[in-house]
Every structure is written in structure tokens, then in C-alpha cells.
Amino acid sequence: MESSPPTITVQVKFAGRTIPVEVPAAATTAELKRLLQPLTNVLPRGQRLVCKGKVLQDAASLSSMQVVDGSKVMLIASQGLHQGDGPITKNSSSSATSVTRASKVKERQTQKPEAVVGKSRAERWKLTGVVALHDCDLKAVPEEVWDCGPSVRILDASNNCIKEIPHKIAALKSLNKVLLTANDIDDENISWEGLSCLQKLLNLSLSQNRLVSLPSTLGSLTSLRELRIANNRLDNLPIEIGSLKHLQILIANNNRIATLPSSIGDCESLTEFISLKS
């Protein structure tokens, strides 16, 4: 009588829970994904599996990826897929909405807001809690912004030519959203010490800048839910990223990152992850 092929049990972390999955020791990643579908309601093509900082490739055997009995694997549901359903399709209504938004963006770019910030605008920022400075051709964040102090909750300075984020940003201690996408910020001119003071920060977007590294102080932003760092020059992510227990969205494509730190497995709330490669 033939004996059953050897099996291993993999501990899969998904949506804040751990799912033990028994799988043949010689199985591939694709086979593990098929076993996970009824347990997670996520289609195989919507699954991204990460073990010890490496994304598991479908055709590779688990053993070749150093997945053994007791290994911890993180499952991240890819963007753009309903759990258990096919891809999200755009209906005519959403398409019309997209066209409308595109028109508004184009109009805003054609008629750019006044770059000089007057006192009345500063007072409005304090009243609304929103500093909207996107698409203003700014080379620096106006000093009036830092004077707003804890009144400001949102700072949007995307699509400018800003080169520096000074320590003064720490004065905006009530910030929960900082959008600095598409600027000219590099490692030497961003005060991570100042950013680390923003303990209420939920959303940080630094995509499309000139960052080469992220410091260990990133781990002090423990309230962070979304981190967008795509299209930079990053070589790696700090080990301290594992301290971001509430991080749900990590967008890190188009960088130079080859592997993820194993501590990414400690980001137990992570549900959306965009590939490190383009």
C-alpha cells in the first residue's frame, strides 16, 4: 500500500487572522493559492503571497522558496479585484465620471491657482483644516502654512517643484493626511524627524520624488494606514516598517527594491500591496 505524499502546514496571515493550510511538501505556489481560495474568498489571480520578504512566484515550488512546515506566509489581496469575484469592471457611469475628473484636472492645470499665499487664504486654511496647494508651481511650501499649527488636518502640495520639507512640519501636529506626490524631494531635504512627530498621520504620499532610502523613524508613524512611495529610487524598506500595525495600503512600485524585509509580515492589517516592480 502506497503511503501518502508528505505534507507541510503553512500559517497564512490574512485580514488580521492566521489560517493553517496543509499542503503537499512538493506543491507550487499556484497550488497553495488554489487551496486558499475557499478559505479566504480571494481568487488565485488576486492573491500575492509573501514569505520572509520574498514574493512567492506561481510556478516555483514552495520548497525552492524556502517555505517549510510552520512557515508564516502573508496573503495580500491585489488591488482591482473583488474578493471572490472577477475584476472590477467600469460601467458607463464610472467612465463618464473619469472623463469629468480628467477634464477638471486639465482645467485646473490650465488655470493654475495663485502661488502667492495671502492672509485671507491662511485664515481659510485654519478654518477648514485643509491646505490645498497642488498644481501651484511652488518651489517651497509657503511659510504661512507652518504658522497654521494644529488647525491643519490635510496638507496637499502635490504636483509642484518643492525640494524641501523642513522640520517645521512638526508644528502641524494634527495632520492626518500629507500628499507630496510629484515634487523634487530628496533624502537630504526631507525632515523625517519632523514627520515622525505627526502621530495622527494616517496617509503619507511621497510617490514621484527622488528618495533613495527611508529611515528607521518611519516605524514611529504607528497610526499610518496608507503609504505611497512609488516612482522613487528606493533600494529597500526599513525593518521598522513592521511596526506599522495599522498599515492597510502600501504602494511601492517602480523603485529598485529587490526584496521586502521579513518584518513586513508584522503589518497585520495590510490588505493592498502593489508590486515592487513596474
N, C-alpha and C positions, 0 to 999 in steps of 0.2 A: 504494500500500500504506500503510495507516494505521500510524502509529508508536504504540508502547506508551505509555500514560499515564506521566507522570513519577513516580518513587518516591523515598522517603527511607528512610534506615536509622536506626532508633531503638535506643539502647543501654538495654535494660531490666535493671535491677538487681533480683535476686530471690534470696533464700536464700543470700546470700554469693557469688553469681556474676553475671556480666554476659552477657546474651543479646542479640545483634544481631538485630533484626527488620526486614525490608524490608517496607514498606507503601506503598500509593499516597499521594502527597502530599495528595490531596483526601479521604483517609479520615477517618472519625469515630473517636472513642474506642472506641465499641462494636465497630467493625471490628477495631481493634487488639487488643481483648480476645479476640475470636474467634480471631485468629491466635496469641495467646499460650496458649490452652487446651492444644493438643497439645504445646507446648514446656515448659509448667510443670505440667500436670496440675491446673490450677485452673480451675473453671468461671467463665465471664464474670461471673455474678452474685456470685461470691466474690472478685472482683478489685477492688482500689482502686488507681488509678494516680495518682501524684503527680509533677508536674514543676515545678521552680522554685518550690516551696512551695505550688502550687495543685493541688487535686484535680480531675482531668480528668472532665468530665461526659460521659455516654454519647452524648448527641445532638450534642454540639459537634464541629466539625471539628478535627483536630489543629492545623491552621494557625491557627485562631482562638484556640487555647490556647497559641500561640507554641511549638509543638513542630515543630522543623525537623530537617533532616538532621544527625545527630550528637547530637541532644538526649539527655540522660540522664533516664530515667523510672524511678521506683521502683514496684515492684509489691508490694502488701501484701495478703495473703490475709485476708479478713474473718473475724471470729470467728463460730463457729457453722456453718461449712461444712467438710466433709471435702474435701481436695484431690482433685478428680476425681470426687467423689460428690455426692449431693444433700445437703440439710440434715440435720443430726443430728436424729434423732427420739428422743423419750423413750419408753422402754418402761415397762411397768407396774412393773418393779423400780425403775427410776430415779425414777418418780413417787412410789413408796412411800418411797424414800429422802428425796426432797424434803420430803414431808409430815412424816417423822420429824424431819428437821433443823429444819423450821419450828416443830414442837412444842417441840423443845429450846430454840430461840431464845426462844419465847414464855415458856417456863417460866423461863429464865434472866432474862428481863426482869421477870417477876413476883417472883421471888425473887432480888433483886439482891445481889451479893456485898458483904461488909462493906467500906466505903470506908476505914476506918482500917487502916493497914498496921502490923502488929506485927512484932517482931523475928523471930519464927519464920518468918513469910512471907518476909521479906527473906533469911533464910538459905536458904529453899527456892528462891528465885529464883537465888541464887548457885550452888546445887547443880544445878538443872535448866537454867539458862541462859535460862529463859523467864519474862518478866514479863507476866502476864495481868491486865490492869486494864480490860478492856472492860465497858461497861454498869455502871459503878460510881457514876455521878452525880458524878464528880470535876470540880472546877473548876481543879485544878492537878495536875501529876504529883508524887506524894509524894517528899520529899527522900531517902527511903530508896532510891529507885530509882537515883539518881545515885551513891550510895555503893557500889552493886554493881560498879561499874567494868567491867573487861574480861571478867568472868564471864558477862555477859548477851549472848545472841545474838539474841533476839527480844523486841521491845517492842510489845505490843498494848494501846493505850489508846483504841481506837475507841469511838464512841457514848458520849461524855461531854460535858462542857461546858468542856473545857480551853481556856484562852485563850492560854497561853504555852508555847513550847518554848525554854528558856534555853540559853545556851552550855554549860551543864553536861552536855548530852547528849554532848559530845565525850569525856567520861570513859568512855562505853560504847563504846570503840573496836573491840570485837569484834562489834558489831551487824551482822547481815546482813538483818534484816527490821524495818522500822519501820511500824506501822499506826496512823495517826492520823485515820482516816476519821470523819466526822460529829462534829466538835468546833466550836469557835468561834475558830479561829486566824486572825489577820490578818497582813498583811505586817510590821507594826511589832513583832510579838511572837513572831516565829519567828527563831531564830538560824541563819541559813544558814552562818555562819562555823563554828558548832559542828557542823552536819550535814555540812559539807564535810570534816570530819576523819574521817568514818566511811568509810574507804577499802575496807572489806569489805562495804559495803552492797549488797545485791542487789535488795531490794524496798522501795520507798517509796510509801506510800499517804497522800495528803493530800486525797482527794476530800471533798466536802461540808464545806468550810470557807469562809473569807471572803478568800481570796487574790486579789489583783488583778494581781500580777506575780511572775515567777520571776527570780531574779538570775543573773548570768553564772557564779557559783560552782557552779551546778547541773552545769556541764560538768566539774567536778573529781571527780564521783562516777563514775569511769570503770568501776567494776565493776557498775554498775546494770543489772539485767535487766528489771525491771518498774517503771513509773512510772504511778501512778494519780492524776490531778488533776482528775477530773470534778466538775461541780457547784460551781465556784468562780466568780470574776468576772474571770478572766484575759482580757487583751486580746491577748496574743501569747505566743510561746515565744521564749526567748533563742537567739541564733545559736549559742551554745556547746552547745546540745543535740546538735549534730553530733559532739561529742567522745565521746558515749556509744556507742562502737562495739559494745558488747555488749548494748545495749538491744533486747529482744525484744518487749515489750508496752508500748504507750502508749495509755492511756485518758484522753481529754481532752474528752469530750462535755459539752454543757450549760455552755459558757463563752461568752465574747464574741469568740473568736478567729475572724478572717475568713480569714486565710491562714497557711500554715506557712512558716517560714524555709527558704530553699533548702538550708541545711545539713542539713535532715532527711534528705537523700539520702545523707549520710555515715553514717547509722545503718544500717550494712550488715547487721546481724543482725535488724532489725525485721521481725517476721512477723505481728504482730497490732496493728491500729490501729482504734480506734473513732472514728467520725465526730466532727468538731468541733461539729456541730450536733446538737440533740436529735432 
